[in-house]
């Protein structure tokens, strides 16, 4: 009998893709003041991915850069989100910022929110692939 490797949820679940796709499909009322939806889903995604608040902030900032690129936005004119020492508030604040960025990127690229989220994930995957490749004599390298 062949032995099957047991995979935990944390080994399969990645925070940034879940966050990108999840934010793209949240409803406006999920983001209203007083709604617990966003803090709860962020907590769930972080728990399932096995990431902490700092990892969540890093993921949100990486997604920010990828969304700017995927949406064809001007990185110089896109505001830089503020961070505070209050990590839980920073994670929620950055997620709200990324939600607004999803709107701006979708509008700029004539896409819907989920399409531009997927394009941003492709940008991140390509960046990761390029980072893993040794310099192959690319121009300017």
Secondary structure, 3 states (H helix, E strand, C coil): CCCCCCCCHHHHCCHHHHHHHHHHHCCHHHHCCCCCHHHHHHHHHHHHHCCCHHHHHHHHHHHHHHHHHHCCCCCCCCCCCCCCCCHHHHHHHHHHHHHHHHHHHHHHCCCCHHHHHHHHHHHHHHHHHHHHCCCCCCCCC
